[in-house]
Amino acid sequence: MIRNIQCRAVATNVDILTCEIEGIILDLELVNHYFNERGNSGKSESVYILSDCTVAIDIVTRSSKHYSRPDLIRKIKRFEDSLLKMNISIVIA
């Protein structure tokens, strides 16, 4: 069971794309927390994150350096690295 995950507001006057990317980051945070709590058996696992925002998917999957929020790209990379160390692959579609 996932506990103690804090929901947070993105901010006011934030563009839709940033909200979509923050949603993906929250998904990655929840997945990371789940596998840390549950423990990983060492076997390979896949997690699917679905989004209807193709621009956000492109930015996240390509770690776009052209996106105006490099701090969000760094967060994504940290979660990605953590999950890959646990042998968990992420598919964002």
Summary of the structure (lengths in Angstrom):
residues: 93
radius of gyration: 13.5
end to end distance: 25.2
largest distance: 42.8
contacts: 219
relative contact order: 0.22
helix: 52%
strand: 11%
